[in-house]
């Protein structure tokens, strides 16, 4: 029930934020009803049994700020290669350890790699992730390992 309420409130908050209807009572009622209905559908589909974003909420905001900076740095590297007269493209595939323990943590880690320009998650396994990088500079295995460690810390912080 706790997860249902959290999901319904999160959906209602998102609806309110995106719609901007603070002064139209009928639309507020429809927004609340649709949020509750969507949360009910998720509950009926059995999607509220596993991990949810609420499980990592305390630390996810700091991680989002950090990953935004990393995405910005990677954008600059990719832009340099795209505008170079003779780009030094050297595609590379490599595997990195997948330190998060939960499925949610593994998905956050895999999506973070793909979100970072110049890198793509090819396969997401229980123990390892296969990554494709556009250049040697972007194939920073230590940096990606640090990213995985950050996601694992978010998970541990949520359980403490």
Secondary structure, DSSP 8 states (H G I E B T S, - for coil): -HHHHHHHHHHHHHHHHHH--SS-HHHHHHHHHHHHHHHHHHHHTTTTSS--GGGGHHHHHHHHHHHHHHHHHHHHHHHHHHH-TT-----EEEEEE----SHHHHHHHHHHHHHSTTEEEEEE-SSEEEEEESSTTT--HHHHHHHHHHHHHHHHHHH-
